[in-house]
Amino acid sequence: MRRWPPLPERRADVVDPANWTCPAPLRDQGVVVMGHGGGGALSAELMEQIFTPSYGNATLAGLADSAVLELGGARLAFSTDSYVVRPLFFPGGCLGDLAVNGTVNDLAMSGAVPAYLSAAFVLEEGVELTVVERIARSMGAAAEAAGVTIATGDTKVVESGHGDGVYVTTAGVGLVPDGVDIRPQRARPGDAVIVSGPIGLHGVAIMSVREGLEFGVEVASDTAPLAGLVAAMLAVTPDVHVLRDPTRGGLGASLNEIARASGTGVRLQERAIPVPDAVANACGFLGLDPLYVANEGRLVAFVPPAEAEEVLAAMRAHPQGAGATLIGECVAEHPGMVVVATGLGGTRVVDLPLGEQLPRIC
């Protein structure tokens, strides 16, 4: 009989796999974990369990990209967002234009015409002033390109080691045109689901420079202002039901949020979803799903079927919608759930992610 050699004794100075723990955030955590900022299930629980009950108002309960408010006879969209992206500069953009475009796009997802922004900086002691200037100038150029004015702001400095260079918070206001009512609760069975272009570029661009990965070609972020594209869509019909920019958590998280808010289902066609080869290759190499990779210059729209073709044509005629694609439909079946018809004839569920595949993405 073959005798196996005895197992070696465990030593305290050697890594012991028995002591490994899963890095995925757990739902019963008593502290903040990175997943709470990822735009997935943990972010939703943070809102539902802490922030929404604390603030307690119907306006916040809508949980849209921006709040639509009645003020002085006007309908205003109002939004705020903080940007903590690492690294500060990446292919296709930087923290500065990301901060402007992100808030402009949040306003545009309510159908608003963005007008004014605020910009608040948190600077870490020791950061080079040339870095701050470069970010500020990129914000100014992005604001000019988006047709908005940075009208007010603030600056704070924290001690060295208590920040990560530069954080920026922007808030914005815009006017919502008469007759426009865009919110996730308006999704209806039969709606066409359209994405404005290839997905996953921003997340892969950040990943490539942060982790020092190369995918054969340089992948640039898609960060861009979308208000002009939305205006082109509304010129076709003011009855666009839902708009959402799929940033943290990607297209998968955004579609789940819409399905749950409206009590409808979403059915996608896998082969129709525009995933660039570089994104597909990077995700395949890293074991990621492109549906959950962040975007910063894309939108997903739910449009009544009768207007879908005309809206799609208007999107494709705009520079930010040249790659617009019909990827699925809103359905009455499986309410609150998103499914994908795969290329092999099967169906898989696209669930709300727990956290973020790659933190500090925006």
KETORLUM-155290 format. One record per residue: residue in three letters; x, y, z of N, C-alpha, C in turn; residue number from 1. Coordinates in steps of 0.05 Angstrom, whole numbers. Example, Ala and Ser with C-alpha at 12.3 -4.5 7.8 and 13.67 -1.06 7.14 Angstrom:
KETORLUM-155290
{'ALA',{264,-114,156},{246,-90,156},{264,-66,156},1}
{'SER',{257,-45,142},{273,-21,143},{258,1,157},2}
This chain:
KETORLUM-155290
{'MET',{17,-24,0},{0,0,0},{18,25,0},1}
{'ARG',{10,44,-17},{26,69,-18},{20,86,6},2}
{'ARG',{41,96,18},{38,114,41},{45,143,33},3}
{'TRP',{26,161,38},{31,189,31},{48,201,53},4}
{'PRO',{66,219,45},{82,233,65},{65,250,83},5}
{'PRO',{74,254,108},{58,270,126},{56,299,116},6}
{'LEU',{33,312,123},{29,340,116},{49,357,131},7}
{'PRO',{60,378,118},{78,395,133},{63,411,154},8}
{'GLU',{78,417,176},{66,433,197},{62,461,187},9}
{'ARG',{40,474,197},{34,501,190},{53,520,206},10}
{'ARG',{63,539,193},{81,559,206},{67,586,207},11}
{'ALA',{72,600,229},{58,626,232},{68,646,212},12}
{'ASP',{92,642,201},{103,662,182},{97,656,153},13}
{'VAL',{80,635,148},{72,627,122},{43,633,118},14}
{'VAL',{35,644,94},{7,649,88},{-9,623,89},15}
{'ASP',{-30,623,105},{-47,600,108},{-73,603,94},16}
{'PRO',{-78,588,72},{-103,591,57},{-128,587,75},17}
{'ALA',{-125,573,97},{-148,569,115},{-157,595,127},18}
{'ASN',{-139,614,128},{-147,640,140},{-156,661,119},19}
{'TRP',{-157,653,94},{-166,671,73},{-196,678,77},20}
{'THR',{-203,702,70},{-231,710,71},{-238,722,44},21}
{'CYS',{-263,719,36},{-272,730,11},{-273,760,12},22}
{'PRO',{-261,775,-8},{-260,804,-6},{-287,817,-14},23}
{'ALA',{-306,801,-23},{-332,813,-30},{-346,824,-5},24}
{'PRO',{-358,848,-7},{-371,860,17},{-395,843,24},25}
{'LEU',{-399,840,50},{-422,825,61},{-444,844,69},26}
{'ARG',{-469,834,66},{-492,851,72},{-495,857,102},27}
{'ASP',{-483,841,119},{-487,846,148},{-463,862,159},28}
{'GLN',{-448,875,142},{-426,892,152},{-436,914,169},29}
{'GLY',{-422,919,191},{-429,941,209},{-414,966,203},30}
{'VAL',{-398,966,182},{-382,989,174},{-385,993,144},31}
{'VAL',{-376,1017,135},{-377,1023,106},{-355,1006,93},32}
{'VAL',{-362,994,70},{-343,979,54},{-343,992,26},33}
{'MET',{-323,985,9},{-321,997,-17},{-346,992,-34},34}
{'GLY',{-359,969,-30},{-383,963,-46},{-406,982,-42},35}
{'HIS',{-406,997,-19},{-427,1016,-14},{-427,1039,-34},36}
{'GLY',{-404,1043,-48},{-402,1065,-67},{-403,1055,-96},37}
{'GLY',{-410,1030,-100},{-408,1018,-126},{-433,1020,-144},38}
{'GLY',{-455,1031,-134},{-478,1034,-150},{-495,1009,-153},39}
{'GLY',{-489,988,-136},{-504,963,-137},{-522,960,-114},40}
{'ALA',{-526,934,-106},{-545,928,-84},{-537,941,-58},41}
{'LEU',{-511,942,-52},{-503,954,-27},{-508,985,-27},42}
{'SER',{-504,998,-49},{-510,1026,-51},{-540,1031,-47},43}
{'ALA',{-557,1013,-59},{-586,1016,-55},{-594,1012,-26},44}
{'GLU',{-581,993,-13},{-587,988,15},{-579,1012,33},45}
{'LEU',{-557,1024,26},{-548,1048,41},{-569,1070,39},46}
{'MET',{-579,1074,14},{-600,1094,11},{-625,1087,26},47}
{'GLU',{-634,1062,23},{-660,1053,34},{-659,1052,65},48}
{'GLN',{-637,1045,76},{-635,1041,105},{-626,1065,121},49}
{'ILE',{-611,1083,108},{-599,1105,123},{-608,1132,112},50}
{'PHE',{-602,1137,86},{-607,1165,76},{-636,1171,72},51}
{'THR',{-651,1154,58},{-679,1161,52},{-695,1164,77},52}
{'PRO',{-693,1145,97},{-708,1149,122},{-699,1174,137},53}
{'SER',{-674,1182,135},{-664,1205,150},{-675,1231,139},54}
{'TYR',{-678,1232,112},{-686,1257,99},{-716,1257,95},55}
{'GLY',{-728,1234,90},{-757,1231,90},{-773,1250,74},56}
{'ASN',{-770,1251,47},{-788,1268,31},{-793,1254,4},57}
{'ALA',{-816,1261,-8},{-824,1248,-32},{-806,1254,-56},58}
{'THR',{-793,1278,-56},{-776,1285,-78},{-752,1266,-79},59}
{'LEU',{-740,1261,-57},{-717,1243,-56},{-725,1214,-62},60}
{'ALA',{-749,1207,-55},{-758,1179,-58},{-758,1170,-87},61}
{'GLY',{-759,1189,-106},{-758,1182,-134},{-733,1169,-143},62}
{'LEU',{-710,1176,-129},{-684,1164,-134},{-676,1164,-163},63}
{'ALA',{-681,1186,-177},{-673,1189,-205},{-645,1202,-205},64}
{'ASP',{-633,1205,-229},{-607,1217,-231},{-607,1246,-222},65}
{'SER',{-630,1259,-225},{-633,1286,-215},{-662,1290,-205},66}
{'ALA',{-666,1308,-187},{-692,1314,-177},{-705,1336,-194},67}
{'VAL',{-731,1333,-200},{-746,1353,-215},{-763,1368,-195},68}
{'LEU',{-759,1395,-194},{-772,1412,-174},{-788,1434,-187},69}
{'GLU',{-810,1441,-174},{-826,1464,-183},{-817,1488,-166},70}
{'LEU',{-808,1509,-179},{-798,1532,-164},{-804,1558,-180},71}
{'GLY',{-820,1575,-169},{-826,1600,-182},{-839,1597,-209},72}
{'GLY',{-855,1576,-212},{-868,1572,-238},{-852,1557,-258},73}
{'ALA',{-827,1551,-252},{-809,1536,-270},{-805,1508,-259},74}
{'ARG',{-799,1490,-278},{-791,1462,-270},{-761,1460,-273},75}
{'LEU',{-748,1456,-250},{-719,1454,-249},{-710,1426,-244},76}
{'ALA',{-689,1418,-257},{-675,1393,-249},{-651,1401,-233},77}
{'PHE',{-646,1386,-211},{-625,1392,-193},{-610,1366,-186},78}
{'SER',{-583,1367,-188},{-568,1343,-183},{-541,1350,-171},79}
{'THR',{-530,1331,-156},{-503,1334,-144},{-488,1307,-145},80}
{'ASP',{-462,1309,-147},{-446,1284,-149},{-417,1290,-141},81}
{'SER',{-405,1270,-128},{-376,1273,-120},{-359,1255,-138},82}
{'TYR',{-335,1263,-143},{-318,1249,-162},{-291,1243,-148},83}
{'VAL',{-285,1217,-146},{-261,1208,-131},{-244,1189,-148},84}
{'VAL',{-246,1192,-174},{-233,1174,-193},{-203,1171,-188},85}
{'ARG',{-193,1147,-190},{-164,1142,-188},{-156,1125,-212},86}
{'PRO',{-136,1134,-228},{-120,1158,-226},{-135,1183,-235},87}
{'LEU',{-122,1206,-229},{-135,1232,-236},{-136,1236,-266},88}
{'PHE',{-117,1226,-281},{-116,1229,-310},{-115,1202,-323},89}
{'PHE',{-130,1198,-344},{-133,1172,-357},{-138,1177,-387},90}
{'PRO',{-135,1156,-404},{-139,1160,-433},{-168,1170,-438},91}
{'GLY',{-170,1192,-452},{-196,1203,-459},{-207,1224,-440},92}
{'GLY',{-194,1228,-417},{-205,1248,-399},{-190,1250,-373},93}
{'CYS',{-202,1263,-354},{-190,1266,-327},{-212,1273,-308},94}
{'LEU',{-204,1276,-282},{-224,1282,-261},{-240,1307,-268},95}
{'GLY',{-228,1327,-280},{-242,1352,-285},{-265,1350,-305},96}
{'ASP',{-260,1339,-329},{-282,1337,-348},{-302,1316,-339},97}
{'LEU',{-293,1296,-324},{-312,1276,-314},{-332,1289,-295},98}
{'ALA',{-322,1307,-278},{-339,1320,-258},{-360,1338,-272},99}
{'VAL',{-352,1351,-293},{-372,1368,-308},{-391,1351,-323},100}
{'ASN',{-381,1333,-339},{-398,1316,-356},{-417,1299,-340},101}
{'GLY',{-408,1289,-317},{-425,1272,-301},{-449,1286,-291},102}
{'THR',{-446,1311,-281},{-469,1326,-271},{-486,1336,-293},103}
{'VAL',{-474,1345,-315},{-490,1353,-339},{-508,1330,-348},104}
{'ASN',{-496,1306,-348},{-512,1283,-358},{-534,1275,-338},105}
{'ASP',{-529,1278,-312},{-550,1272,-293},{-574,1290,-297},106}
{'LEU',{-568,1316,-303},{-590,1334,-308},{-604,1327,-334},107}
{'ALA',{-589,1320,-355},{-600,1313,-381},{-618,1288,-379},108}
{'MET',{-613,1270,-360},{-629,1246,-358},{-657,1252,-348},109}
{'SER',{-662,1276,-339},{-689,1285,-333},{-701,1301,-356},110}
{'GLY',{-687,1303,-378},{-696,1319,-401},{-689,1348,-398},111}
{'ALA',{-674,1356,-377},{-669,1384,-372},{-647,1395,-391},112}
{'VAL',{-648,1421,-395},{-626,1435,-408},{-608,1446,-386},113}
{'PRO',{-584,1434,-382},{-567,1443,-361},{-558,1472,-364},114}
{'ALA',{-556,1486,-342},{-549,1515,-343},{-526,1523,-326},115}
{'TYR',{-527,1516,-300},{-506,1525,-281},{-496,1502,-264},116}
{'LEU',{-470,1503,-258},{-458,1483,-240},{-443,1497,-217},117}
{'SER',{-440,1483,-195},{-422,1491,-174},{-399,1470,-174},118}
{'ALA',{-376,1478,-163},{-353,1460,-162},{-339,1464,-135},119}
{'ALA',{-338,1442,-119},{-324,1443,-94},{-301,1424,-94},120}
{'PHE',{-277,1434,-87},{-252,1418,-87},{-244,1411,-58},121}
{'VAL',{-236,1386,-54},{-222,1378,-30},{-194,1370,-39},122}
{'LEU',{-174,1386,-30},{-147,1383,-38},{-131,1371,-15},123}
{'GLU',{-113,1353,-21},{-95,1342,-1},{-70,1358,0},124}
{'GLU',{-61,1365,24},{-36,1379,28},{-14,1365,14},125}
{'GLY',{2,1379,-2},{24,1368,-16},{19,1363,-46},126}
{'VAL',{-6,1363,-55},{-12,1359,-83},{0,1382,-99},127}
{'GLU',{11,1377,-122},{23,1398,-138},{2,1417,-150},128}
{'LEU',{7,1442,-148},{-12,1462,-159},{-16,1459,-189},129}
{'THR',{5,1449,-203},{1,1445,-232},{-20,1424,-237},130}
{'VAL',{-23,1404,-219},{-44,1384,-222},{-71,1397,-218},131}
{'VAL',{-73,1414,-197},{-99,1427,-192},{-107,1445,-215},132}
{'GLU',{-87,1460,-226},{-93,1477,-249},{-101,1462,-273},133}
{'ARG',{-88,1439,-278},{-95,1423,-301},{-124,1413,-299},134}
{'ILE',{-132,1405,-275},{-159,1395,-271},{-179,1418,-274},135}
{'ALA',{-173,1441,-262},{-191,1464,-264},{-195,1473,-293},136}
{'ARG',{-173,1473,-308},{-175,1482,-336},{-192,1461,-352},137}
{'SER',{-189,1436,-346},{-205,1416,-360},{-234,1419,-354},138}
{'MET',{-240,1427,-329},{-268,1432,-322},{-279,1456,-337},139}
{'GLY',{-263,1477,-339},{-272,1501,-354},{-277,1494,-384},140}
{'ALA',{-259,1479,-396},{-263,1471,-424},{-288,1453,-427},141}
{'ALA',{-292,1434,-409},{-315,1417,-410},{-341,1432,-406},142}
{'ALA',{-341,1451,-388},{-365,1468,-384},{-372,1484,-409},143}
{'GLU',{-351,1495,-422},{-356,1510,-446},{-368,1492,-468},144}
{'ALA',{-357,1468,-470},{-366,1449,-491},{-395,1441,-485},145}
{'ALA',{-402,1439,-460},{-429,1430,-453},{-449,1453,-452},146}
{'GLY',{-440,1477,-454},{-458,1500,-454},{-468,1508,-426},147}
{'VAL',{-452,1502,-406},{-460,1509,-378},{-439,1528,-366},148}
{'THR',{-447,1541,-344},{-430,1560,-330},{-424,1549,-302},149}
{'ILE',{-398,1548,-295},{-391,1542,-267},{-393,1568,-251},150}
{'ALA',{-414,1570,-236},{-422,1596,-225},{-413,1600,-196},151}
{'THR',{-407,1579,-182},{-399,1582,-154},{-383,1557,-145},152}
{'GLY',{-370,1559,-123},{-354,1536,-114},{-342,1540,-87},153}
{'ASP',{-324,1521,-79},{-312,1521,-53},{-286,1505,-54},154}
{'THR',{-268,1510,-36},{-243,1495,-34},{-237,1489,-5},155}
{'LYS',{-230,1464,1},{-221,1456,27},{-194,1441,24},156}
{'VAL',{-177,1442,44},{-152,1428,44},{-151,1410,69},157}
{'VAL',{-143,1385,65},{-139,1366,87},{-110,1359,89},158}
{'GLU',{-102,1350,113},{-74,1344,118},{-64,1322,100},159}
{'SER',{-38,1322,95},{-25,1301,79},{-31,1274,92},160}
{'GLY',{-39,1255,74},{-46,1228,84},{-75,1225,91},161}
{'HIS',{-91,1246,90},{-119,1245,97},{-137,1249,72},162}
{'GLY',{-125,1247,48},{-141,1249,24},{-127,1232,3},163}
{'ASP',{-133,1237,-22},{-120,1223,-44},{-115,1242,-67},164}
{'GLY',{-103,1265,-61},{-96,1284,-81},{-118,1305,-85},165}
{'VAL',{-139,1298,-101},{-160,1317,-107},{-186,1302,-108},166}
{'TYR',{-206,1312,-95},{-234,1303,-98},{-250,1328,-107},167}
{'VAL',{-270,1323,-124},{-287,1345,-134},{-316,1337,-131},168}
{'THR',{-332,1356,-121},{-361,1353,-120},{-374,1375,-137},169}
{'THR',{-391,1367,-155},{-405,1386,-172},{-435,1383,-167},170}
{'ALA',{-449,1405,-169},{-478,1405,-168},{-488,1422,-192},171}
{'GLY',{-512,1417,-201},{-521,1431,-225},{-551,1435,-225},172}
{'VAL',{-560,1456,-239},{-588,1460,-244},{-593,1464,-273},173}
{'GLY',{-618,1457,-282},{-626,1461,-310},{-656,1463,-311},174}
{'LEU',{-665,1473,-334},{-694,1476,-339},{-705,1452,-353},175}
{'VAL',{-728,1442,-344},{-742,1419,-356},{-763,1431,-375},176}
{'PRO',{-763,1425,-401},{-783,1436,-419},{-811,1426,-412},177}
{'ASP',{-831,1442,-419},{-859,1434,-415},{-865,1408,-430},178}
{'GLY',{-881,1392,-418},{-890,1367,-431},{-871,1344,-429},179}
{'VAL',{-847,1348,-416},{-827,1327,-413},{-830,1315,-385},180}
{'ASP',{-833,1289,-384},{-835,1274,-359},{-819,1249,-361},181}
{'ILE',{-794,1250,-354},{-775,1228,-357},{-767,1218,-330},182}
{'ARG',{-773,1193,-323},{-766,1182,-297},{-769,1151,-299},183}
{'PRO',{-755,1137,-282},{-754,1107,-285},{-782,1094,-281},184}
{'GLN',{-799,1107,-266},{-826,1095,-262},{-843,1095,-287},185}
{'ARG',{-835,1109,-308},{-852,1111,-332},{-846,1089,-353},186}
{'ALA',{-828,1071,-347},{-823,1048,-366},{-849,1032,-369},187}
{'ARG',{-855,1025,-394},{-880,1011,-400},{-874,986,-417},188}
{'PRO',{-889,964,-413},{-885,941,-430},{-889,949,-460},189}
{'GLY',{-871,939,-476},{-871,947,-505},{-851,968,-511},190}
{'ASP',{-841,983,-492},{-821,1003,-497},{-796,991,-510},191}
{'ALA',{-785,1005,-529},{-760,997,-541},{-737,1006,-522},192}
{'VAL',{-717,989,-518},{-694,996,-501},{-671,1001,-520},193}
{'ILE',{-660,1026,-519},{-639,1035,-537},{-615,1044,-521},194}
{'VAL',{-591,1036,-529},{-567,1046,-517},{-553,1064,-538},195}
{'SER',{-540,1085,-529},{-531,1106,-548},{-505,1099,-561},196}
{'GLY',{-491,1078,-552},{-466,1071,-565},{-452,1048,-551},197}
{'PRO',{-427,1042,-559},{-412,1020,-547},{-409,1023,-517},198}
{'ILE',{-410,1001,-502},{-409,1003,-473},{-382,993,-462},199}
{'GLY',{-376,1001,-437},{-353,991,-423},{-327,1006,-427},200}
{'LEU',{-326,1026,-444},{-301,1039,-451},{-288,1053,-427},201}
{'HIS',{-304,1067,-411},{-293,1083,-389},{-280,1064,-368},202}
{'GLY',{-295,1043,-361},{-284,1025,-340},{-259,1012,-349},203}
{'VAL',{-257,1004,-374},{-233,990,-384},{-210,1010,-386},204}
{'ALA',{-216,1035,-394},{-195,1056,-395},{-182,1061,-368},205}
{'ILE',{-199,1063,-347},{-189,1067,-320},{-173,1042,-312},206}
{'MET',{-183,1019,-317},{-170,994,-309},{-143,992,-322},207}
{'SER',{-140,999,-347},{-115,996,-362},{-93,1012,-349},208}
{'VAL',{-99,1037,-342},{-77,1054,-330},{-73,1048,-301},209}
{'ARG',{-94,1041,-286},{-91,1035,-258},{-75,1010,-253},210}
{'GLU',{-81,990,-268},{-68,964,-264},{-45,959,-283},211}
{'GLY',{-39,978,-301},{-17,974,-319},{-21,952,-339},212}
{'LEU',{-46,949,-348},{-53,928,-367},{-53,939,-396},213}
{'GLU',{-46,922,-415},{-47,929,-443},{-65,909,-457},214}
{'PHE',{-82,919,-475},{-101,902,-489},{-97,904,-519},215}
{'GLY',{-73,911,-528},{-67,912,-556},{-72,939,-569},216}
{'VAL',{-93,953,-560},{-99,980,-569},{-106,997,-545},217}
{'GLU',{-101,1023,-547},{-108,1040,-524},{-138,1044,-524},218}
{'VAL',{-150,1040,-500},{-178,1044,-496},{-182,1070,-483},219}
{'ALA',{-198,1088,-495},{-202,1115,-484},{-230,1116,-471},220}
{'SER',{-232,1132,-450},{-258,1136,-437},{-278,1149,-456},221}
{'ASP',{-303,1143,-453},{-324,1155,-469},{-336,1180,-457},222}
{'THR',{-323,1191,-436},{-335,1214,-422},{-342,1237,-442},223}
{'ALA',{-367,1246,-440},{-377,1266,-458},{-404,1277,-448},224}
{'PRO',{-411,1302,-455},{-437,1313,-447},{-459,1302,-465},225}
{'LEU',{-482,1295,-454},{-503,1282,-469},{-528,1300,-472},226}
{'ALA',{-527,1325,-463},{-551,1341,-464},{-560,1347,-493},227}
{'GLY',{-541,1350,-511},{-548,1355,-539},{-561,1331,-551},228}
{'LEU',{-552,1307,-544},{-564,1283,-555},{-593,1280,-545},229}
{'VAL',{-597,1286,-519},{-624,1284,-508},{-642,1305,-521},230}
{'ALA',{-632,1329,-527},{-648,1349,-540},{-657,1339,-568},231}
{'ALA',{-639,1325,-582},{-645,1315,-608},{-667,1293,-606},232}
{'MET',{-666,1277,-585},{-687,1257,-581},{-714,1269,-575},233}
{'LEU',{-713,1289,-558},{-739,1302,-550},{-751,1319,-573},234}
{'ALA',{-734,1327,-592},{-744,1341,-616},{-761,1322,-633},235}
{'VAL',{-756,1296,-631},{-773,1276,-645},{-799,1272,-630},236}
{'THR',{-797,1268,-603},{-821,1264,-587},{-814,1272,-558},237}
{'PRO',{-831,1288,-545},{-826,1294,-517},{-834,1270,-499},238}
{'ASP',{-845,1249,-511},{-855,1227,-495},{-834,1205,-492},239}
{'VAL',{-809,1212,-489},{-789,1192,-481},{-795,1185,-452},240}
{'HIS',{-797,1159,-447},{-806,1150,-420},{-784,1151,-399},241}
{'VAL',{-761,1139,-406},{-739,1137,-386},{-712,1142,-400},242}
{'LEU',{-695,1156,-385},{-667,1160,-393},{-649,1154,-369},243}
{'ARG',{-627,1141,-373},{-608,1137,-351},{-580,1134,-363},244}
{'ASP',{-561,1147,-349},{-533,1143,-358},{-521,1121,-341},245}
{'PRO',{-513,1099,-353},{-504,1076,-338},{-475,1078,-329},246}
{'THR',{-470,1092,-307},{-443,1097,-297},{-436,1074,-278},247}
{'ARG',{-434,1079,-252},{-427,1058,-234},{-446,1034,-236},248}
{'GLY',{-435,1011,-237},{-452,987,-241},{-460,981,-269},249}
{'GLY',{-453,1000,-288},{-457,995,-316},{-486,993,-325},250}
{'LEU',{-489,983,-349},{-516,980,-361},{-533,961,-345},251}
{'GLY',{-521,940,-334},{-536,920,-318},{-549,932,-294},252}
{'ALA',{-535,949,-279},{-546,961,-255},{-568,981,-262},253}
{'SER',{-563,997,-283},{-584,1017,-291},{-610,1004,-299},254}
{'LEU',{-608,982,-315},{-632,969,-324},{-647,956,-301},255}
{'ASN',{-633,945,-282},{-645,934,-258},{-660,955,-242},256}
{'GLU',{-648,978,-239},{-661,1000,-224},{-686,1009,-238},257}
{'ILE',{-686,1010,-264},{-710,1018,-279},{-731,997,-277},258}
{'ALA',{-724,972,-280},{-743,950,-278},{-757,950,-251},259}
{'ARG',{-741,954,-230},{-753,953,-203},{-770,977,-197},260}
{'ALA',{-761,1001,-206},{-777,1025,-202},{-804,1024,-216},261}
{'SER',{-804,1012,-240},{-829,1012,-256},{-846,987,-253},262}
{'GLY',{-835,967,-240},{-850,942,-237},{-853,927,-263},263}
{'THR',{-834,931,-281},{-835,917,-307},{-810,899,-310},264}
{'GLY',{-809,883,-331},{-786,868,-337},{-771,879,-361},265}
{'VAL',{-746,871,-365},{-731,879,-388},{-719,854,-401},266}
{'ARG',{-722,852,-427},{-710,830,-442},{-691,841,-463},267}
{'LEU',{-666,832,-461},{-645,842,-479},{-637,820,-499},268}
{'GLN',{-626,828,-521},{-614,809,-540},{-584,812,-539},269}
{'GLU',{-571,791,-530},{-542,793,-525},{-527,802,-549},270}
{'ARG',{-534,791,-573},{-519,797,-597},{-522,826,-606},271}
{'ALA',{-543,839,-596},{-548,867,-604},{-533,887,-586},272}
{'ILE',{-523,879,-563},{-510,897,-545},{-483,904,-556},273}
{'PRO',{-477,930,-560},{-451,937,-573},{-428,937,-553},274}
{'VAL',{-413,916,-553},{-389,913,-536},{-365,914,-554},275}
{'PRO',{-348,934,-553},{-324,936,-570},{-306,912,-564},276}
{'ASP',{-291,904,-585},{-273,881,-582},{-253,885,-559},277}
{'ALA',{-242,909,-556},{-223,914,-534},{-235,910,-507},278}
{'VAL',{-260,918,-504},{-274,915,-479},{-280,885,-474},279}
{'ALA',{-290,872,-495},{-295,843,-492},{-270,827,-485},280}
{'ASN',{-248,834,-498},{-223,820,-492},{-213,825,-464},281}
{'ALA',{-215,851,-455},{-206,857,-428},{-224,843,-407},282}
{'CYS',{-250,844,-412},{-268,831,-393},{-264,801,-392},283}
{'GLY',{-259,789,-416},{-254,760,-417},{-229,753,-402},284}
{'PHE',{-208,770,-405},{-183,765,-392},{-185,767,-361},285}
{'LEU',{-202,786,-352},{-204,792,-324},{-228,779,-310},286}
{'GLY',{-244,765,-326},{-268,752,-315},{-290,771,-307},287}
{'LEU',{-293,793,-322},{-313,813,-316},{-336,811,-337},288}
{'ASP',{-359,821,-330},{-382,822,-348},{-384,851,-359},289}
{'PRO',{-383,855,-385},{-384,882,-396},{-410,897,-388},290}
{'LEU',{-431,882,-382},{-456,896,-374},{-453,911,-347},291}
{'TYR',{-433,904,-331},{-429,917,-306},{-406,937,-305},292}
{'VAL',{-394,941,-328},{-371,960,-330},{-381,988,-335},293}
{'ALA',{-369,1007,-321},{-379,1035,-321},{-376,1049,-348},294}
{'ASN',{-394,1067,-353},{-394,1085,-377},{-397,1113,-367},295}
{'GLU',{-386,1132,-382},{-389,1161,-374},{-399,1178,-397},296}
{'GLY',{-405,1166,-420},{-415,1182,-443},{-436,1167,-458},297}
{'ARG',{-451,1150,-444},{-472,1134,-457},{-498,1138,-441},298}
{'LEU',{-521,1133,-455},{-546,1133,-442},{-562,1109,-452},299}
{'VAL',{-581,1101,-435},{-600,1080,-443},{-627,1093,-442},300}
{'ALA',{-644,1088,-462},{-670,1101,-465},{-692,1081,-468},301}
{'PHE',{-715,1086,-456},{-739,1071,-459},{-758,1089,-475},302}
{'VAL',{-765,1080,-499},{-780,1097,-518},{-805,1081,-527},303}
{'PRO',{-828,1095,-529},{-852,1081,-540},{-846,1069,-567},304}
{'PRO',{-856,1045,-572},{-849,1030,-596},{-855,1045,-622},305}
{'ALA',{-877,1061,-622},{-884,1075,-646},{-864,1097,-654},306}
{'GLU',{-849,1107,-635},{-829,1128,-641},{-800,1117,-642},307}
{'ALA',{-797,1092,-637},{-770,1081,-633},{-752,1085,-657},308}
{'GLU',{-761,1079,-681},{-744,1081,-704},{-736,1110,-710},309}
{'GLU',{-755,1128,-706},{-749,1156,-712},{-729,1167,-691},310}
{'VAL',{-733,1160,-665},{-714,1168,-644},{-687,1156,-650},311}
{'LEU',{-686,1131,-657},{-660,1118,-663},{-646,1133,-686},312}
{'ALA',{-660,1141,-707},{-648,1155,-729},{-637,1182,-720},313}
{'ALA',{-652,1196,-703},{-643,1222,-693},{-618,1219,-676},314}
{'MET',{-617,1197,-660},{-593,1192,-644},{-569,1187,-661},315}
{'ARG',{-572,1171,-682},{-550,1164,-699},{-540,1188,-715},316}
{'ALA',{-556,1208,-718},{-548,1232,-732},{-533,1252,-714},317}
{'HIS',{-531,1246,-688},{-517,1263,-669},{-490,1250,-663},318}
{'PRO',{-469,1267,-659},{-442,1255,-654},{-441,1237,-630},319}
{'GLN',{-457,1243,-609},{-456,1226,-585},{-474,1202,-587},320}
{'GLY',{-489,1199,-609},{-506,1176,-612},{-502,1160,-637},321}
{'ALA',{-479,1164,-650},{-473,1152,-676},{-475,1121,-674},322}
{'GLY',{-469,1110,-651},{-470,1081,-648},{-495,1071,-634},323}
{'ALA',{-516,1087,-635},{-541,1079,-621},{-552,1053,-632},324}
{'THR',{-562,1036,-614},{-570,1009,-621},{-595,1001,-605},325}
{'LEU',{-614,988,-618},{-637,976,-604},{-627,950,-592},326}
{'ILE',{-629,947,-566},{-618,923,-553},{-639,906,-539},327}
{'GLY',{-664,914,-539},{-684,898,-525},{-710,913,-522},328}
{'GLU',{-727,902,-504},{-753,914,-499},{-761,911,-470},329}
{'CYS',{-779,928,-462},{-792,927,-436},{-816,908,-438},330}
{'VAL',{-819,890,-418},{-839,869,-420},{-855,868,-394},331}
{'ALA',{-879,856,-396},{-895,853,-372},{-886,829,-355},332}
{'GLU',{-874,809,-368},{-865,785,-354},{-841,792,-335},333}
{'HIS',{-837,774,-317},{-816,776,-296},{-811,805,-287},334}
{'PRO',{-831,818,-274},{-828,846,-265},{-805,849,-246},335}
{'GLY',{-790,871,-250},{-767,876,-233},{-742,861,-240},336}
{'MET',{-743,847,-262},{-720,829,-270},{-711,836,-298},337}
{'VAL',{-684,833,-302},{-672,837,-328},{-661,811,-338},338}
{'VAL',{-668,803,-362},{-657,778,-373},{-645,783,-400},339}
{'VAL',{-627,766,-408},{-614,768,-434},{-618,742,-450},340}
{'ALA',{-627,744,-474},{-628,721,-493},{-600,718,-505},341}
{'THR',{-587,696,-498},{-560,692,-507},{-558,683,-536},342}
{'GLY',{-533,685,-547},{-529,677,-574},{-532,647,-578},343}
{'LEU',{-532,631,-557},{-535,603,-559},{-564,594,-556},344}
{'GLY',{-583,613,-553},{-611,606,-551},{-621,603,-523},345}
{'GLY',{-604,608,-503},{-613,606,-476},{-620,634,-465},346}
{'THR',{-625,635,-439},{-632,660,-426},{-617,661,-399},347}
{'ARG',{-606,684,-393},{-593,687,-367},{-603,712,-353},348}
{'VAL',{-603,712,-327},{-612,735,-311},{-589,754,-307},349}
{'VAL',{-594,779,-311},{-575,800,-305},{-584,813,-279},350}
{'ASP',{-572,805,-257},{-580,815,-230},{-567,841,-224},351}
{'LEU',{-578,855,-203},{-565,879,-193},{-539,871,-180},352}
{'PRO',{-516,882,-188},{-491,874,-175},{-490,882,-146},353}
{'LEU',{-474,867,-130},{-473,873,-102},{-458,899,-98},354}
{'GLY',{-435,902,-110},{-420,926,-108},{-409,935,-135},355}
{'GLU',{-384,942,-137},{-372,951,-161},{-349,933,-168},356}
{'GLN',{-347,925,-194},{-325,908,-203},{-298,923,-199},357}
{'LEU',{-299,949,-204},{-275,965,-202},{-282,991,-187},358}
{'PRO',{-274,994,-162},{-281,1018,-146},{-266,1043,-156},359}
{'ARG',{-275,1067,-146},{-262,1092,-152},{-262,1097,-182},360}
{'ILE',{-284,1091,-196},{-286,1093,-225},{-295,1121,-234},361}
{'CYS',{-307,1136,-216},{-316,1163,-224},{-316,1181,-199},362}
